[in-house]
Every structure is written in C-alpha cells, then in structure tokens.
C-alpha cells in the first residue's frame, strides 16, 4: 500500500510540474532580469575568438541553422564553460532571485524557466540545500527548495523517485509554513501538489482549507496578479467536490478582483 501511495503521489507531482511549466510566461528562456549577463562585443578581449558568432566565418554555406529560442541561455552556458566562476555566479544570482522578497512573481518564474532550459535545476537544488543547512530557520529557502523538488518531478520518469521527491517537497512546505504561516509560495504549492494526491488519502478538505486560507491572507494585502490563481484553483476543488455553486461564487469573486485574468473569465463563462 505504501508503495502504491508513493507512486500515485509521484504521478501527481509530475502533473504539477507539467502544468506549472505550461502556465508560465512563454517568452524565450533567459536569465531573470537581476541575473542577465550581457554578451561581450566581438572585439572584447574577454571573449575568446573560439566562440565568436558563426556569421563571421568566411564561408556562409557553413553557417549553422538559426539559433533556437534559448540561444541566449546557450551563449551564457558557453561563456560559463570558459569561465567556471561566471557559471557559479550566475547560478547563485538566479537562486538569489528565487528567494528574494523584492523579486516579482514574473521574475521568479523567469528564473525557474532559465534553470530548466539551461539544465541547471540540479545545481540550484544543491545550492538551496546548502543554504538551508546553513540557515534551517529560513522559511523562504524551504519553500523554494520544495518548489524545486516539484519541478524536478517533471524532469524524471521514475515514478518511485517522483513520489519520494513529492513527499520531501510536502515536508519542506510544512517546515516553511511552520516558520512563516503567511508564506504564499509554500501554501500555494503545497495545496496544488496535494490536489493531485489519490482520493483514498482524503486530502480534499485540507486542500480547500489551504486555498481558503490563502484567499484570506491575500485579501488582507495589496493585490498581485498571481493571486488570481488561488481563486481558480479553489473553484476547481469545489467543482471536484460537487460544490458547483461554491465554485461559481469563488470564480466570480476572483473575476471581480482580477477582471483581466483570462483563466478566471473562462472558468466563469463555462460555469454559466
């Protein structure tokens, strides 16, 4: 039974990772604003001739095909391979963005996208684990590490390993909330991940309670665009529980507060 539960939770965590990626900004993956490393001009003495743009090669026919959308990440990765210190610095600053109270939600989403596109998620996890070992009372780092574990679930295929990571993430979210009950990321990600747990675990009411708590906390502070997601998810949980009137009511409430949110408008239109 335990193995079955682990497998089911792992599969759910995988869906969390996939859905989270699909809902993020679709612009090209690049380091977030705080950590962008400008590419040096071709004439700069810091740029080795070996990585000059292919357009400068004598034979146009030998030029590679157009660079993919993540070309900027690739360029930084090449520069980092020449200068390991640059790679470490870029990774550290990206993690700084994820744990920063000043960084916006969109900037943090860009940081996650960059780590995934650049293949740096494992390194970021190692960095976060190191920071937590040095400061176990840091609620933000615990929440971000749990979030990173869920992202990792979306990158692996071993169901058992997914389950282990999902449970570790859940414990980190609990740790974070124990240190700071108002940590939005910890409560939101815990509720989202738990919504995928199998019905036999009877977590539906707990998921609803977490989203309700989030809404109470959100409405006591200045609104932020990403708060709209809480209303969408809570409505989904009501609908799953057969509480269609409650689902409609919470979507209406969210649409009133966030009239430009397409997801909430779509859900409300469908409900009507």
MARSEDREN-420477 format. One record per residue (C-alpha): residue number from 1; y, x, z; residue in three letters. Coordinates in Angstrom, 3 decimals. Example, Ala and Ser with C-alpha at 12.3 -4.5 7.8 and 13.67 -1.06 7.14 Angstrom:
! residues 2
(1,(-4.500,12.300,7.800),'ala')
(2,(-1.060,13.670,7.140),'ser')
END
This chain:
! residues 272
(1,(0.000,0.000,0.000),'unk')
(2,(2.426,2.784,0.891),'unk')
(3,(1.816,4.438,-2.463),'unk')
(4,(2.464,1.122,-4.219),'unk')
(5,(5.740,0.671,-2.369),'unk')
(6,(6.829,4.206,-3.200),'unk')
(7,(6.035,3.647,-6.879),'unk')
(8,(7.892,0.340,-7.040),'unk')
(9,(10.958,1.754,-5.306),'unk')
(10,(10.901,4.708,-7.645),'unk')
(11,(10.804,2.492,-10.713),'unk')
(12,(13.715,0.506,-9.333),'unk')
(13,(15.701,3.667,-8.728),'unk')
(14,(15.102,4.671,-12.333),'unk')
(15,(16.647,1.401,-13.495),'unk')
(16,(19.574,2.024,-11.155),'unk')
(17,(20.164,5.386,-12.788),'unk')
(18,(19.934,3.971,-16.298),'unk')
(19,(22.215,1.019,-15.615),'unk')
(20,(24.755,3.220,-13.852),'unk')
(21,(24.899,5.544,-16.850),'unk')
(22,(25.316,2.629,-19.253),'unk')
(23,(28.230,1.218,-17.262),'unk')
(24,(30.157,4.457,-17.108),'unk')
(25,(33.007,5.410,-19.485),'unk')
(26,(31.740,6.179,-22.985),'unk')
(27,(34.189,8.956,-23.855),'unk')
(28,(32.833,12.407,-24.612),'unk')
(29,(31.293,14.237,-21.683),'unk')
(30,(33.702,16.863,-20.396),'unk')
(31,(34.562,18.336,-17.003),'unk')
(32,(36.745,15.913,-14.981),'unk')
(33,(40.485,16.450,-15.065),'unk')
(34,(40.557,18.635,-11.984),'unk')
(35,(37.928,20.996,-13.280),'unk')
(36,(38.630,21.308,-17.006),'unk')
(37,(38.585,24.918,-18.088),'unk')
(38,(40.803,25.425,-21.096),'unk')
(39,(39.179,27.226,-24.017),'unk')
(40,(40.955,30.517,-24.642),'unk')
(41,(42.552,31.119,-28.083),'unk')
(42,(40.515,33.133,-30.559),'unk')
(43,(42.854,36.104,-30.141),'unk')
(44,(42.468,36.219,-26.370),'unk')
(45,(40.845,39.359,-25.025),'unk')
(46,(38.885,37.160,-22.581),'unk')
(47,(36.931,35.517,-25.424),'unk')
(48,(34.122,37.635,-26.870),'unk')
(49,(34.024,37.729,-30.664),'unk')
(50,(30.393,36.519,-30.478),'unk')
(51,(31.483,33.002,-29.565),'unk')
(52,(34.398,32.582,-32.000),'unk')
(53,(34.407,29.228,-33.886),'unk')
(54,(31.955,29.137,-36.769),'unk')
(55,(34.844,28.220,-39.111),'unk')
(56,(35.951,31.863,-39.016),'unk')
(57,(32.692,33.077,-40.509),'unk')
(58,(33.032,34.483,-44.053),'unk')
(59,(30.560,32.068,-45.714),'unk')
(60,(31.458,28.362,-45.366),'unk')
(61,(27.952,27.358,-46.527),'unk')
(62,(26.502,28.980,-43.420),'unk')
(63,(28.606,26.901,-41.045),'unk')
(64,(26.661,24.699,-38.596),'unk')
(65,(26.927,20.875,-38.783),'unk')
(66,(29.824,19.189,-36.941),'unk')
(67,(29.635,19.578,-33.169),'unk')
(68,(28.223,16.624,-31.187),'unk')
(69,(30.427,14.684,-28.738),'unk')
(70,(29.512,17.061,-25.905),'unk')
(71,(30.840,20.111,-27.789),'unk')
(72,(33.407,20.799,-25.110),'unk')
(73,(30.698,20.945,-22.466),'unk')
(74,(28.682,23.266,-24.723),'unk')
(75,(31.696,25.512,-25.200),'unk')
(76,(32.207,25.799,-21.464),'unk')
(77,(28.491,26.430,-20.976),'unk')
(78,(28.627,29.328,-23.458),'unk')
(79,(31.652,30.787,-21.714),'unk')
(80,(29.895,30.398,-18.366),'unk')
(81,(26.816,32.205,-19.664),'unk')
(82,(29.096,35.146,-20.435),'unk')
(83,(30.817,34.821,-17.071),'unk')
(84,(28.488,33.515,-14.309),'unk')
(85,(31.421,33.415,-11.887),'unk')
(86,(33.090,30.857,-14.146),'unk')
(87,(29.931,28.739,-14.133),'unk')
(88,(29.757,28.764,-10.321),'unk')
(89,(33.448,27.995,-10.020),'unk')
(90,(33.245,25.085,-12.480),'unk')
(91,(30.246,23.613,-10.666),'unk')
(92,(31.945,23.952,-7.290),'unk')
(93,(35.102,22.259,-8.523),'unk')
(94,(33.086,19.457,-10.090),'unk')
(95,(31.365,18.827,-6.757),'unk')
(96,(34.781,19.007,-5.086),'unk')
(97,(35.856,16.141,-7.320),'unk')
(98,(32.836,14.053,-6.267),'unk')
(99,(33.608,14.445,-2.562),'unk')
(100,(37.398,14.272,-2.869),'unk')
(101,(39.271,11.405,-1.246),'unk')
(102,(42.082,11.954,-3.752),'unk')
(103,(39.930,11.750,-6.906),'unk')
(104,(39.849,8.358,-8.605),'unk')
(105,(36.653,6.423,-9.304),'unk')
(106,(37.003,7.187,-13.022),'unk')
(107,(37.420,10.905,-12.332),'unk')
(108,(34.257,10.872,-10.256),'unk')
(109,(32.406,9.014,-12.995),'unk')
(110,(33.541,11.677,-15.455),'unk')
(111,(32.222,14.330,-13.062),'unk')
(112,(28.790,12.642,-12.957),'unk')
(113,(28.772,12.351,-16.717),'unk')
(114,(29.655,16.012,-17.131),'unk')
(115,(26.899,17.138,-14.751),'unk')
(116,(24.336,15.100,-16.663),'unk')
(117,(25.453,16.230,-20.124),'unk')
(118,(25.720,19.867,-19.081),'unk')
(119,(22.328,19.853,-17.336),'unk')
(120,(23.953,20.760,-14.026),'unk')
(121,(22.687,17.915,-11.839),'unk')
(122,(20.081,20.060,-10.059),'unk')
(123,(22.680,22.719,-9.320),'unk')
(124,(25.046,20.070,-7.979),'unk')
(125,(22.287,18.731,-5.718),'unk')
(126,(21.662,22.225,-4.386),'unk')
(127,(25.384,22.664,-3.736),'unk')
(128,(25.613,19.323,-1.938),'unk')
(129,(22.538,20.068,0.176),'unk')
(130,(24.135,23.372,1.142),'unk')
(131,(27.362,21.668,2.149),'unk')
(132,(25.526,19.115,4.265),'unk')
(133,(23.554,21.839,6.035),'unk')
(134,(26.882,23.429,6.944),'unk')
(135,(28.523,20.131,7.943),'unk')
(136,(25.928,17.443,8.823),'unk')
(137,(28.645,15.081,10.062),'unk')
(138,(30.299,14.753,6.659),'unk')
(139,(29.793,11.122,5.641),'unk')
(140,(31.163,11.640,2.130),'unk')
(141,(28.817,14.505,1.263),'unk')
(142,(25.830,12.483,2.488),'unk')
(143,(26.822,9.531,0.293),'unk')
(144,(27.379,11.720,-2.764),'unk')
(145,(24.054,13.519,-2.299),'unk')
(146,(22.281,10.166,-2.083),'unk')
(147,(24.046,9.127,-5.271),'unk')
(148,(22.934,12.387,-6.903),'unk')
(149,(19.306,11.694,-5.950),'unk')
(150,(19.506,8.321,-7.701),'unk')
(151,(20.935,9.970,-10.795),'unk')
(152,(18.012,12.405,-10.639),'unk')
(153,(15.620,9.449,-10.608),'unk')
(154,(16.931,8.573,-14.043),'unk')
(155,(16.061,12.023,-15.370),'unk')
(156,(12.439,12.270,-14.253),'unk')
(157,(9.303,10.379,-15.295),'unk')
(158,(7.037,10.960,-12.300),'unk')
(159,(7.040,7.582,-10.528),'unk')
(160,(5.954,9.041,-7.202),'unk')
(161,(8.754,11.599,-7.274),'unk')
(162,(11.209,8.837,-8.143),'unk')
(163,(10.053,6.911,-5.085),'unk')
(164,(10.470,9.905,-2.790),'unk')
(165,(13.988,10.568,-4.086),'unk')
(166,(14.920,6.884,-3.795),'unk')
(167,(13.837,6.769,-0.146),'unk')
(168,(15.654,10.026,0.585),'unk')
(169,(18.756,8.554,-1.027),'unk')
(170,(18.464,5.424,1.110),'unk')
(171,(18.272,7.539,4.280),'unk')
(172,(21.346,9.502,3.198),'unk')
(173,(23.284,6.276,2.643),'unk')
(174,(22.272,5.155,6.140),'unk')
(175,(23.414,8.508,7.528),'unk')
(176,(26.730,8.184,5.748),'unk')
(177,(27.304,4.631,6.966),'unk')
(178,(26.358,5.670,10.481),'unk')
(179,(29.151,8.244,10.339),'unk')
(180,(31.611,6.010,8.491),'unk')
(181,(30.771,2.335,8.063),'unk')
(182,(33.601,1.953,5.534),'unk')
(183,(32.226,4.467,3.032),'unk')
(184,(32.317,2.407,-0.162),'unk')
(185,(30.034,4.629,-2.231),'unk')
(186,(27.277,4.719,0.395),'unk')
(187,(27.199,0.962,0.961),'unk')
(188,(27.546,0.032,-2.713),'unk')
(189,(24.867,2.445,-3.942),'unk')
(190,(22.513,1.500,-1.106),'unk')
(191,(22.865,-2.185,-1.953),'unk')
(192,(22.459,-1.640,-5.688),'unk')
(193,(19.368,0.542,-5.248),'unk')
(194,(17.849,-1.812,-2.691),'unk')
(195,(18.312,-4.758,-5.055),'unk')
(196,(15.534,-3.205,-7.185),'unk')
(197,(13.047,-2.929,-4.324),'unk')
(198,(9.969,-5.164,-4.740),'unk')
(199,(10.194,-8.734,-3.347),'unk')
(200,(7.370,-8.089,-0.894),'unk')
(201,(9.757,-5.901,1.118),'unk')
(202,(12.065,-8.897,1.699),'unk')
(203,(15.323,-6.995,1.276),'unk')
(204,(17.223,-9.779,-0.489),'unk')
(205,(19.212,-10.950,2.543),'unk')
(206,(20.060,-7.395,3.524),'unk')
(207,(21.328,-6.640,0.017),'unk')
(208,(23.541,-9.736,0.109),'unk')
(209,(24.883,-8.753,3.518),'unk')
(210,(25.849,-5.288,2.291),'unk')
(211,(27.781,-6.724,-0.660),'unk')
(212,(29.459,-9.309,1.585),'unk')
(213,(30.493,-6.541,3.979),'unk')
(214,(31.879,-4.553,1.068),'unk')
(215,(33.958,-7.505,-0.098),'unk')
(216,(35.368,-7.975,3.413),'unk')
(217,(36.290,-4.294,3.538),'unk')
(218,(37.725,-4.296,0.018),'unk')
(219,(39.944,-7.313,0.587),'unk')
(220,(41.460,-5.626,3.629),'unk')
(221,(42.904,-2.830,1.478),'unk')
(222,(44.708,-2.314,-1.802),'unk')
(223,(42.528,-3.462,-4.730),'unk')
(224,(40.968,-0.874,-7.019),'unk')
(225,(39.406,-1.641,-10.422),'unk')
(226,(35.899,-0.586,-9.443),'unk')
(227,(35.908,-3.123,-6.582),'unk')
(228,(35.222,-5.791,-9.205),'unk')
(229,(31.627,-4.580,-9.471),'unk')
(230,(30.905,-5.776,-5.930),'unk')
(231,(31.643,-9.400,-6.857),'unk')
(232,(29.478,-9.118,-9.968),'unk')
(233,(26.528,-7.717,-8.023),'unk')
(234,(26.828,-10.183,-5.144),'unk')
(235,(26.854,-13.071,-7.598),'unk')
(236,(23.740,-11.662,-9.233),'unk')
(237,(21.971,-11.559,-5.877),'unk')
(238,(22.949,-15.155,-5.113),'unk')
(239,(21.657,-16.200,-8.500),'unk')
(240,(18.404,-14.339,-7.907),'unk')
(241,(18.016,-16.223,-4.619),'unk')
(242,(18.590,-19.561,-6.375),'unk')
(243,(22.078,-19.985,-4.871),'unk')
(244,(23.824,-20.761,-8.152),'unk')
(245,(26.879,-22.410,-6.605),'unk')
(246,(27.469,-19.374,-4.392),'unk')
(247,(27.049,-17.095,-7.402),'unk')
(248,(29.650,-19.035,-9.360),'unk')
(249,(32.038,-19.062,-6.399),'unk')
(250,(31.919,-15.308,-5.883),'unk')
(251,(32.360,-14.634,-9.595),'unk')
(252,(35.375,-16.967,-9.596),'unk')
(253,(36.799,-15.122,-6.608),'unk')
(254,(36.290,-11.778,-8.328),'unk')
(255,(37.812,-13.010,-11.587),'unk')
(256,(40.890,-14.226,-9.722),'unk')
(257,(41.378,-10.822,-8.116),'unk')
(258,(40.393,-8.830,-11.213),'unk')
(259,(41.323,-11.002,-14.221),'unk')
(260,(40.875,-8.149,-16.698),'unk')
(261,(37.273,-7.436,-15.720),'unk')
(262,(35.149,-8.363,-18.737),'unk')
(263,(31.848,-8.363,-16.837),'unk')
(264,(33.035,-10.954,-14.316),'unk')
(265,(34.582,-13.148,-17.012),'unk')
(266,(31.315,-13.069,-18.966),'unk')
(267,(29.214,-13.989,-15.924),'unk')
(268,(31.547,-16.822,-15.013),'unk')
(269,(31.594,-18.189,-18.579),'unk')
(270,(27.799,-18.133,-18.669),'unk')
(271,(27.589,-19.906,-15.307),'unk')
(272,(29.878,-22.671,-16.551),'unk')
END
